[in-house]
Amino acid sequence: MLVRIDPDSPAPLHAQISAAVRRGIAVGEIAPGERLPGARDLAAALGVNLHTVLRGYQELRAEGLVELRRGRGAQVRTDAAPAVAALRQAVHALVGEARRLGLSATEVTEMVREAMA
């Protein structure tokens, strides 16, 4: 698994890490059940703080894409569906664009409701 970060990007480093894993799951580079690199190893490879990687992994856990187990690391859940991962990635892109445009959560939510109707 290849994780790249852009220090010049306005996106936080932890968000770039979780986005890279999310994208890997979505396109099938990372298979369900596969172990992710250890947080210490990934932090060292990227030249970032350990807690930055852990925060990215915790974000993925909150989304239901990975399981975190002390001493055993992070593993992609076997039920992490690529379609759901792709949708989550699209939602994150939507939120990023909405923030760039200065839209409120209420305005974006209303747009999504209209689109769903």
JOQUI-V600506 format. One line per field, one symbol per residue. burial: + if it has 9 or more other ideal C-beta (glycine too) atoms within 8 Angstrom, else -. Layout:
burial: ???
This chain:
burial: +-+-+-----+-++++++++++++++---+---+-++-+--++--+-+---++++++++++---++-+----+++++--+-+--++-++--+-+++-+--------++---+-----
